[in-house]
Amino acid sequence: MVRAGLTAERVTVAGAELADDVGLDQVTMSQVARRLGVKDASLYAHVRSLEDLRGRIALLAADEKTIRIAEATAGRAGKDALVAFANAWREYAHEHPGRYTATQTPIQIDPELAAKAPGPRRAVKLTYGMLRGYGLSEPDLTDAVRLLRSTFHGFVALEAAGGFAHERSPQQSWTRALDALHTLLEHWPPSREGDSS
């Protein structure tokens, strides 16, 4: 029997909270059931499997992170938009480490759920829109998106793992990295299509 009030959304939020507490890779259906005060079997009326739950957590997190970035960048352009975008990304990763990991981990997501989820599509639009403010067009837009994602994710992943032990604070390096990205985006090198080097 399905417990009254238990929904796929409640199971997903409980899983997301657990992921933030213990790490995404430590989340189990049993732990989520305990958090909700139900038997393990009750969860399967709402999510098919642990992989399905992780996919739902990833979509929830993508939506939350995108909303935060959209609010931070609204009405901004150029360097102001870049810094607001990057700071919102980093703050979300700090505050919700398990959920953030879900957005950066290859997870099989139910295509029907993915098609209905606004977060990933909105994230792409926000990122490309910000970069068009630098006058970029394809294929440079895609290359720049990959550069930003690599920089932001690489920084927050190293930071979370304690990889910045130098006496200079990570915040100082983060600020300089954003300065450097802004300069690069303003002076993006011309594309050399066909050059495989």
Phi, psi and chi 1 to 4 in degrees:
 res  aa     phi    psi   chi1   chi2   chi3   chi4
   1 MET       -  137.5  175.1  172.9 -120.8      -
   2 VAL   -77.5  128.4  176.7      -      -      -
   3 ARG   -66.0  134.8 -177.0 -176.5  173.0  103.5
   4 ALA   -59.2  132.9      -      -      -      -
   5 GLY    88.7  -12.9      -      -      -      -
   6 LEU   -81.9  126.7 -163.5   61.3      -      -
   7 THR  -134.0  167.7   64.0      -      -      -
   8 ALA   -59.7  -36.7      -      -      -      -
   9 GLU   -65.4  -43.8  -70.2   73.2   23.8      -
  10 ARG   -64.8  -40.9  -80.1 -166.0   63.6 -154.0
  11 VAL   -63.0  -41.4  173.5      -      -      -
  12 THR   -64.9  -45.3  -58.5      -      -      -
  13 VAL   -63.0  -42.3  168.9      -      -      -
  14 ALA   -62.0  -40.7      -      -      -      -
  15 GLY   -65.0  -39.2      -      -      -      -
  16 ALA   -66.4  -42.2      -      -      -      -
  17 GLU   -63.3  -41.7  -69.9  170.5   -9.4      -
  18 LEU   -63.9  -41.7 -176.5   60.7      -      -
  19 ALA   -59.6  -40.0      -      -      -      -
  20 ASP   -66.5  -33.1  -73.2  -20.6      -      -
  21 ASP   -77.6  -42.0  -69.4  -15.7      -      -
  22 VAL  -120.0   -9.1  -57.3      -      -      -
  23 GLY   102.2  139.8      -      -      -      -
  24 LEU   -57.0  -41.0 -178.5   69.1      -      -
  25 ASP   -70.8  -11.1   60.0  -20.0      -      -
  26 GLN   -98.4   -3.4  -61.4  -59.9  -48.3      -
  27 VAL   -73.0  131.5  171.2      -      -      -
  28 THR  -128.5  159.9   66.3      -      -      -
  29 MET   -62.7  -37.0  -64.2  -65.2  -87.3      -
  30 SER   -62.8  -42.2  -66.5      -      -      -
  31 GLN   -65.9  -40.0  -72.5  176.7  -47.6      -
  32 VAL   -64.3  -42.7  174.0      -      -      -
  33 ALA   -60.6  -43.5      -      -      -      -
  34 ARG   -61.5  -41.3  -81.7 -165.0  -63.7  -82.5
  35 ARG   -61.2  -35.6 -176.1  171.8  -80.7 -115.2
  36 LEU   -88.8   -8.3  -70.7  166.8      -      -
  37 GLY    72.6   33.6      -      -      -      -
  38 VAL  -128.2  171.2  -59.5      -      -      -
  39 LYS   -80.9  151.4  -66.4 -176.7  178.1  179.2
  40 ASP   -50.0  -44.2  -65.3   14.6      -      -
  41 ALA   -59.6  -28.0      -      -      -      -
  42 SER   -62.9  -30.8  -60.7      -      -      -
  43 LEU   -66.5  -32.1  -59.7 -176.2      -      -
  44 TYR   -72.8   -6.0  -67.4   97.2      -      -
  45 ALA   -79.1  -11.2      -      -      -      -
  46 HIS  -121.5  -33.0  -55.3  -74.9      -      -
  47 VAL  -132.3  142.8  -64.0      -      -      -
  48 ARG   -76.1  -32.2  -69.5 -169.2  -53.1  -89.0
  49 SER  -165.2  175.0   63.2      -      -      -
  50 LEU   -63.2  -38.8 -179.9   57.8      -      -
  51 GLU   -63.8  -39.7 -172.4   72.2    4.5      -
  52 ASP   -62.3  -43.2 -178.9   37.5      -      -
  53 LEU   -61.9  -44.2  175.8   58.6      -      -
  54 ARG   -62.6  -37.9  -72.2 -178.6  175.6 -179.6
  55 GLY   -62.9  -40.6      -      -      -      -
  56 ARG   -66.5  -38.6  -69.5  169.5 -175.9  -88.2
  57 ILE   -63.0  -42.4  -68.0  169.3      -      -
  58 ALA   -60.7  -42.8      -      -      -      -
  59 LEU   -68.2  -40.8  -67.0  175.3      -      -
  60 LEU   -59.4  -47.4  169.5   69.3      -      -
  61 ALA   -65.0  -40.7      -      -      -      -
  62 ALA   -60.6  -40.1      -      -      -      -
  63 ASP   -66.5  -47.0 -161.5   37.8      -      -
  64 GLU   -61.3  -45.7  -69.5  174.6  -18.1      -
  65 LYS   -65.1  -40.1 -177.4  163.2   72.0   86.8
  66 THR   -67.0  -40.3  -58.3      -      -      -
  67 ILE   -60.5  -43.9  -71.0  169.1      -      -
  68 ARG   -62.3  -44.1 -177.6  174.7  -66.9 -157.6
  69 ILE   -65.8  -42.2  -71.1  170.3      -      -
  70 ALA   -60.5  -43.8      -      -      -      -
  71 GLU   -65.7  -38.8  -70.7  172.5   -9.2      -
  72 ALA   -69.6  -33.8      -      -      -      -
  73 THR   -96.3   -6.3   57.6      -      -      -
  74 ALA   -54.9  127.0      -      -      -      -
  75 GLY    77.2    5.9      -      -      -      -
  76 ARG  -108.0  157.9  -61.6  175.1 -174.1  -93.0
  77 ALA  -147.4  164.7      -      -      -      -
  78 GLY    59.5 -137.2      -      -      -      -
  79 LYS   -62.9  -37.7 -174.4  176.4 -178.4 -177.7
  80 ASP   -58.5  -42.1  -74.9  -15.3      -      -
  81 ALA   -68.2  -43.2      -      -      -      -
  82 LEU   -59.8  -47.5  173.3   66.1      -      -
  83 VAL   -65.8  -43.2  169.9      -      -      -
  84 ALA   -63.4  -42.1      -      -      -      -
  85 PHE   -60.1  -52.1 -173.1  109.9      -      -
  86 ALA   -63.5  -42.5      -      -      -      -
  87 ASN   -65.9  -38.6  -74.2  -20.6      -      -
  88 ALA   -65.1  -40.1      -      -      -      -
  89 TRP   -59.6  -50.9  177.3  -55.9      -      -
  90 ARG   -65.4  -42.0 -176.4  175.6  174.9 -140.0
  91 GLU   -62.5  -40.8  -72.8  161.9    9.8      -
  92 TYR   -63.2  -42.8 -172.6   82.7      -      -
  93 ALA   -62.1  -38.1      -      -      -      -
  94 HIS   -68.2  -44.0  -74.9  177.2      -      -
  95 GLU   -78.0  -29.3  -67.6  169.7   23.0      -
  96 HIS  -132.8   67.3  -60.3  -70.2      -      -
  97 PRO   -60.5  -38.3   20.2  -31.6      -      -
  98 GLY   -70.4  -43.5      -      -      -      -
  99 ARG   -63.9  -42.7  -63.2  178.4 -149.9 -147.8
 100 TYR   -59.7  -44.1  174.4   75.5      -      -
 101 THR   -56.8  -38.5  -62.8      -      -      -
 102 ALA   -61.3  -32.3      -      -      -      -
 103 THR   -76.4  -13.5   68.1      -      -      -
 104 GLN  -114.7    7.9  -56.8  -60.9  -47.2      -
 105 THR  -112.6  134.1  -57.4      -      -      -
 106 PRO   -64.3  115.7  -18.5   30.3      -      -
 107 ILE  -132.4  136.8  -63.3  172.1      -      -
 108 GLN   -73.0  113.7  -74.8  -78.4   65.7      -
 109 ILE  -109.7  135.5  -62.2  176.2      -      -
 110 ASP   -52.9  120.1 -179.6  -34.9      -      -
 111 PRO   -56.3  -34.1  -22.1   31.4      -      -
 112 GLU   -67.1  -42.0 -170.8  175.3  -36.7      -
 113 LEU   -66.0  -44.2  -76.7  176.3      -      -
 114 ALA   -60.8  -38.4      -      -      -      -
 115 ALA   -65.2  -29.4      -      -      -      -
 116 LYS   -89.0  -14.4  -65.7  176.2 -175.6  174.5
 117 ALA   -80.5  122.6      -      -      -      -
 118 PRO   -79.5  -25.7   29.2  -33.6      -      -
 119 GLY   -54.4  -56.5      -      -      -      -
 120 PRO   -60.0  -42.2  -27.2   36.2      -      -
 121 ARG   -66.1  -41.7  -71.5 -171.9  -54.7  -81.0
 122 ARG   -66.1  -35.8 -169.2  172.5 -176.9 -156.5
 123 ALA   -61.5  -42.7      -      -      -      -
 124 VAL   -62.9  -45.9  170.3      -      -      -
 125 LYS   -61.8  -42.9  -71.8 -179.7 -177.5  174.5
 126 LEU   -63.1  -44.5  -78.9  169.0      -      -
 127 THR   -66.1  -48.6  -50.3      -      -      -
 128 TYR   -65.6  -37.8  -82.8   75.4      -      -
 129 GLY   -62.3  -42.8      -      -      -      -
 130 MET   -62.2  -42.6  178.1 -169.6   65.1      -
 131 LEU   -73.0  -27.5  -71.3  170.5      -      -
 132 ARG   -64.4  -25.5  -77.1 -168.5 -171.7   93.9
 133 GLY   -62.8  -18.4      -      -      -      -
 134 TYR   -92.7    5.1  -77.2   98.0      -      -
 135 GLY    80.3   18.0      -      -      -      -
 136 LEU   -86.7  148.1  -61.0 -179.2      -      -
 137 SER  -136.6  172.6   57.5      -      -      -
 138 GLU   -66.7  146.0  -69.3  -66.6    6.2      -
 139 PRO   -86.1    0.1   33.1  -35.8      -      -
 140 ASP   -64.4  -32.6  -63.7  -32.0      -      -
 141 LEU   -58.2  -48.4  -88.9  171.9      -      -
 142 THR   -63.6  -41.3  -64.4      -      -      -
 143 ASP   -62.8  -40.8  -65.6  -21.4      -      -
 144 ALA   -68.4  -38.9      -      -      -      -
 145 VAL   -59.2  -44.4  166.5      -      -      -
 146 ARG   -66.0  -36.9  -69.9  173.3  177.1  167.9
 147 LEU   -64.2  -46.4  172.5   65.0      -      -
 148 LEU   -62.3  -47.5  -67.2 -172.8      -      -
 149 ARG   -61.1  -42.9 -176.6  177.0  177.5 -163.3
 150 SER   -61.9  -42.7  -61.3      -      -      -
 151 THR   -67.5  -50.8  -57.3      -      -      -
 152 PHE   -63.1  -49.6  -59.2  162.8      -      -
 153 HIS   -67.3  -42.4  176.9   62.0      -      -
 154 GLY   -59.6  -42.1      -      -      -      -
 155 PHE   -65.4  -50.6 -165.1  100.3      -      -
 156 VAL   -69.3  -31.3  -60.8      -      -      -
 157 ALA   -68.5  -44.5      -      -      -      -
 158 LEU   -64.9  -40.4  -74.0  167.0      -      -
 159 GLU   -62.1  -44.7 -170.6  173.3   30.0      -
 160 ALA   -64.9  -31.0      -      -      -      -
 161 ALA   -85.5    2.7      -      -      -      -
 162 GLY    75.0   28.0      -      -      -      -
 163 GLY   -81.8   -1.7      -      -      -      -
 164 PHE  -113.5   78.7  -63.4  138.1      -      -
 165 ALA   -90.4   -6.1      -      -      -      -
 166 HIS   -61.8  154.2 -168.8  -86.5      -      -
 167 GLU   -66.6  -25.1   63.9 -176.8   28.5      -
 168 ARG   -68.7  133.5 -177.2  170.1  170.9   80.2
 169 SER   -70.2  147.2   77.0      -      -      -
 170 PRO   -57.4  -33.6  -26.9   35.6      -      -
 171 GLN   -62.2  -40.2 -179.3   58.3   46.0      -
 172 GLN   -63.3  -42.2  -70.2  172.2  -54.7      -
 173 SER   -68.0  -38.2  -63.2      -      -      -
 174 TRP   -60.5  -46.6  175.8 -105.3      -      -
 175 THR   -60.1  -43.9  -60.9      -      -      -
 176 ARG   -67.9  -36.5  -67.6  -63.3  -71.2  146.1
 177 ALA   -62.2  -40.6      -      -      -      -
 178 LEU   -68.5  -37.3  -62.3 -177.1      -      -
 179 ASP   -58.2  -45.4  -71.8  -16.4      -      -
 180 ALA   -66.3  -40.8      -      -      -      -
 181 LEU   -62.9  -42.0  -78.0  174.4      -      -
 182 HIS   -60.5  -45.5  169.9   66.3      -      -
 183 THR   -61.5  -43.5  -60.6      -      -      -
 184 LEU   -62.9  -45.0  171.9   60.1      -      -
 185 LEU   -64.4  -34.6  -69.3  169.0      -      -
 186 GLU   -70.8  -25.0  -79.0 -160.5  -45.7      -
 187 HIS  -124.5   45.9  -56.5  -77.4      -      -
 188 TRP   -60.8  129.7 -168.6  -97.5      -      -
 189 PRO   -67.2  146.8   21.6  -29.7      -      -
 190 PRO   -62.2  144.6   12.0  -17.8      -      -
 191 SER   -68.1  141.6  178.8      -      -      -
 192 ARG  -120.1   70.7  -63.7 -176.2  -63.0  173.2
 193 GLU   -59.9  140.4  -76.8  -58.5  -68.9      -
 194 GLY    92.1  -14.0      -      -      -      -
 195 ASP   -88.2  113.3 -175.9   -9.2      -      -
 196 SER   -87.2    1.5   60.0      -      -      -
 197 SER   -76.8      -   60.5      -      -      -
